Amino acid sequence: MQLQEELIAKLKEYKPSLKDTAITNDTTFDSLGFDSLDSMELLMAIEHQYNITLPEDQQIFTLGELTKTIQGLVK
């Protein structure tokens, strides 16, 4: 659960307007107002933070998908 909390904090850091927004596993980046460029920049920052490379062929649309993908890479 710690990873998910870190990711939520990162989302809210990236977009301060999300400060009071409830974010769950099913929350999509699109519903949070992230366009494709925002999403790409966010994912690159997360790759850098966790020293991982997210698979280019995998589309990640929700916080839950992102959390699961990172957990699979950071074992």
C-alpha angles and dihedrals in degrees: 000000000000091000092054091050090050090051092049089051089050091051091050091046090052093047110027090188087075092065095115097029119118109231121192137173090272095051111117123217088231091058088053091056098257112148121201093273092048090049093049092049091047093050091048090052090050091049089053094045094051096032093236138123115229114219110262092211093057118085114213116199106157139045089245092055091048093048093049092047093050092047089054091053100041101052 
